[in-house]
């Protein structure tokens, strides 16, 4: 049987990670340096074009576009120093 990940479980995991970053690490934002301005794989022009359309922001930012943002965020956090 192939492994299955439910949307609700994935949401729970992501929420737990974000809670840990905010509450335990006390990190609420990450500055994106100019050289990493295009940290995701959608150009600024394409994003503006999509946001100017009739779609909601949540529809525009698909999982494939959010993934690079999360990757950049992960790289910007301090390294994990296990217990």
GIGI-V572354 format. One record per helix or strand. SS is the DSSP state (H for helix, E for strand). FROM is the first residue (numbers start at 1). TO is the last residue. If there is no record, write none. Layout:
SS/FROM/TO  SS/FROM/TO
This chain:
H/7/24  H/34/36  H/44/51  H/57/60  H/63/76
